[in-house]
């Protein structure tokens, strides 16, 4: 997956995740925010954001696989690692 098409596919998969908190964290991460920034923005503890991010990533991987995409281990962490310039 590459570029704008990747982002569209990832956003489609995020929208399928049932938990709104996990979606919020994933969307902010996709925009380039660090987890500590997300915690501050949402008014959550760092641990709460880390937990939501971990569960959200797991669901995102499952949704992408359900949509017919294979996520390799080395791709998993980089899925949501977009530069701040995309904000």
Buried (B, 14 or more C-beta within 10 A) or exposed (E): EEEEEEBEBBEEBBEBBEEEBBBBBBBBBBBBBEBEBBBEEBEBEEEBBBBBBEBBBEBBBBBBEEEEBEBEEEEBEEBBEBEEEEE
